[in-house]
Amino acid sequence: MTLGMAVRNRYAITFTEAEESLVAQIDFERHDPTSREARAAYQGNLVPIPRILASLRQRGAIPAQRVSYWTDPEFRTGRRKGSREQLFARNGSTGDEAFVHFGFLPTLRYFLFGANLPSAVIDAFVDKVGDPRWASLSDALDHGRFARKLAQNHGINPSDAGDEFFKLALDLGIWVQTAMRIGELAEGRR
């Protein structure tokens, strides 16, 4: 079985040697949930995911905005109110059970590696934003349109682009409402 290793970018967190070993065991791929590969991937992730998250929590290695992406309702849009963590809990998945759920894998990838975007896309977006301390809600229109153009030029699925540019904007230190607007525009929702 080959593991679906995430591509690292400059926003990936630094791992200890033991954490690096755990990360190498995680299958990040989206499998057909009815396939044998999905079952094998799920079983293979039962040990390394809770261990890596416990280790990272213990040393405070997950950036605050990434934790908020999971725990804070303000970092999520949608008809159903609540954080991503609360939505998992409503569906009966909490704690380690939520962390090994296939639906958590994109969040885990974000925790570990940052936005799932090609390096060239990240670099171009960072250059466009400039000093993120000065990125305001009024700048979101321009930045969001630029993000959508980058996504189109690099063949990134629009629904993935919205969330990934939102994550990237958060990692840059852009205010959550501005980051959310950038993500919406990158996806083409507005």
C-alpha positions as CSV (number, residue, x, y, z in Angstrom):
1,M,0.0,0.0,0.0
2,T,1.3,3.4,-0.8
3,L,0.6,6.2,1.6
4,G,-0.8,9.5,0.3
5,M,1.8,11.9,1.7
6,A,0.9,15.5,1.7
7,V,3.2,17.9,-0.1
8,R,5.0,20.2,2.3
9,N,5.2,23.9,1.8
10,R,6.8,26.7,3.8
11,Y,3.8,26.7,6.2
12,A,4.3,23.1,7.3
13,I,5.1,22.8,11.0
14,T,8.4,21.3,12.1
15,F,8.2,17.8,13.5
16,T,10.3,15.9,16.0
17,E,11.9,12.7,14.7
18,A,9.1,10.6,16.4
19,E,6.4,12.8,14.9
20,E,8.0,12.5,11.4
21,S,7.7,8.8,11.7
22,L,4.0,9.0,12.7
23,V,3.3,11.4,9.8
24,A,4.9,9.0,7.3
25,Q,2.3,6.3,8.4
26,I,-0.8,8.4,7.7
27,D,-2.8,7.8,4.5
28,F,-4.1,11.3,3.5
29,E,-5.8,10.0,0.2
30,R,-9.5,10.3,-0.5
31,H,-10.6,6.7,-1.0
32,D,-13.9,5.4,-2.3
33,P,-15.5,4.8,1.1
34,T,-16.9,1.4,0.0
35,S,-13.5,0.1,-1.1
36,R,-11.0,-2.2,0.6
37,E,-8.4,0.5,0.3
38,A,-10.6,2.8,2.4
39,R,-10.9,0.2,5.1
40,A,-7.2,-0.5,5.1
41,A,-6.4,3.3,5.2
42,Y,-8.8,3.8,8.1
43,Q,-7.3,1.0,10.1
44,G,-3.8,2.2,9.3
45,N,-4.7,5.7,10.5
46,L,-6.1,4.5,13.9
47,V,-2.8,4.7,15.7
48,P,-0.7,7.4,14.1
49,I,-3.3,10.2,13.9
50,P,-4.2,10.3,17.6
51,R,-0.5,10.0,18.5
52,I,0.7,12.8,16.3
53,L,-2.1,15.1,17.5
54,A,-1.3,14.3,21.1
55,S,2.4,15.0,20.6
56,L,1.7,18.2,18.7
57,R,-0.8,19.4,21.4
58,Q,1.6,18.6,24.2
59,R,4.3,20.8,22.7
60,G,1.9,23.5,21.4
61,A,3.1,23.0,17.8
62,I,-0.2,23.5,16.0
63,P,-0.6,27.3,15.2
64,A,-3.5,29.0,16.9
65,Q,-5.4,29.9,13.7
66,R,-5.3,26.2,12.7
67,V,-6.8,25.1,16.0
68,S,-9.4,27.8,15.6
69,Y,-10.3,26.6,12.2
70,W,-11.4,23.3,13.9
71,T,-12.8,24.7,17.2
72,D,-14.2,28.2,16.5
73,P,-17.6,28.6,14.9
74,E,-16.5,32.0,13.5
75,F,-14.1,30.2,11.3
76,R,-16.9,28.3,9.5
77,T,-19.7,29.3,7.2
78,G,-22.8,27.3,6.2
79,R,-26.4,26.7,7.0
80,R,-25.6,24.7,10.1
81,K,-24.1,26.7,12.9
82,G,-21.2,25.7,14.9
83,S,-17.5,24.8,14.5
84,R,-16.2,21.9,12.5
85,E,-15.5,20.1,15.7
86,Q,-19.2,20.7,16.8
87,L,-20.5,19.4,13.5
88,F,-18.5,16.2,14.0
89,A,-19.8,15.9,17.5
90,R,-23.4,16.3,16.3
91,N,-22.8,13.4,14.0
92,G,-21.5,11.3,16.9
93,S,-17.7,11.7,16.4
94,T,-15.7,13.2,19.2
95,G,-12.1,13.0,20.3
96,D,-9.9,10.4,18.7
97,E,-13.0,9.0,16.8
98,A,-13.4,12.4,15.0
99,F,-9.6,12.6,14.3
100,V,-9.5,9.3,12.5
101,H,-12.7,10.0,10.5
102,F,-12.0,10.4,6.7
103,G,-13.8,13.8,6.9
104,F,-11.1,15.0,9.3
105,L,-8.2,14.3,6.9
106,P,-8.3,17.7,5.2
107,T,-8.2,19.4,8.6
108,L,-5.3,17.2,9.7
109,R,-3.5,18.0,6.5
110,Y,-4.0,21.7,7.3
111,F,-2.8,21.3,10.9
112,L,0.4,19.7,9.7
113,F,1.2,21.3,6.4
114,G,-0.9,24.4,5.9
115,A,-3.0,25.1,2.9
116,N,-3.0,22.3,0.3
117,L,-1.9,24.5,-2.7
118,P,1.0,24.3,-5.1
119,S,4.1,26.3,-4.0
120,A,3.8,28.5,-7.1
121,V,0.2,29.4,-6.2
122,I,1.2,30.1,-2.6
123,D,4.1,32.3,-3.6
124,A,2.0,34.2,-6.2
125,F,-0.8,34.8,-3.6
126,V,1.7,35.9,-0.9
127,D,3.3,38.4,-3.3
128,K,-0.1,39.7,-4.3
129,V,-1.2,40.2,-0.6
130,G,2.1,41.9,0.4
131,D,2.1,42.8,4.0
132,P,-0.9,40.9,5.4
133,R,-1.2,43.3,8.4
134,W,-2.6,45.8,5.9
135,A,-5.1,43.4,4.2
136,S,-8.5,44.7,4.9
137,L,-12.0,43.5,4.1
138,S,-12.1,46.0,1.2
139,D,-8.9,44.3,-0.2
140,A,-10.6,40.9,-0.1
141,L,-12.4,41.5,-3.5
142,D,-9.1,42.0,-5.3
143,H,-7.3,39.2,-3.4
144,G,-10.2,36.8,-3.9
145,R,-10.5,37.4,-7.6
146,F,-6.7,36.9,-7.9
147,A,-7.0,33.6,-5.9
148,R,-9.8,32.4,-8.2
149,K,-7.6,33.2,-11.3
150,L,-4.7,31.3,-9.7
151,A,-7.0,28.3,-9.0
152,Q,-8.3,28.3,-12.6
153,N,-4.8,28.6,-14.1
154,H,-3.5,25.7,-12.0
155,G,-6.5,23.4,-12.4
156,I,-7.6,23.6,-8.8
157,N,-11.2,22.5,-8.1
158,P,-13.2,25.7,-7.2
159,S,-14.8,24.1,-4.1
160,D,-11.3,23.1,-2.9
161,A,-9.8,26.4,-3.8
162,G,-12.2,28.4,-1.5
163,D,-11.2,26.5,1.6
164,E,-7.5,26.3,0.8
165,F,-7.2,30.0,0.1
166,F,-9.1,30.7,3.3
167,K,-6.6,28.5,5.2
168,L,-3.7,30.3,3.5
169,A,-5.0,33.7,4.3
170,L,-5.4,32.6,8.0
171,D,-1.8,31.4,8.0
172,L,-0.7,34.8,6.6
173,G,-2.3,36.4,9.6
174,I,-5.2,38.0,7.7
175,W,-8.3,38.7,9.8
176,V,-10.8,35.8,9.8
177,Q,-13.6,37.8,8.1
178,T,-11.3,39.0,5.3
179,A,-9.8,35.5,4.9
180,M,-13.3,34.1,4.7
181,R,-14.3,36.6,2.0
182,I,-11.2,35.7,0.0
183,G,-12.1,32.1,0.2
184,E,-15.6,32.7,-1.0
185,L,-14.4,34.7,-4.0
186,A,-11.7,32.1,-4.8
187,E,-14.4,29.5,-4.9
188,G,-16.6,31.7,-7.1
189,R,-19.5,32.0,-4.6
190,R,-19.7,35.7,-5.0
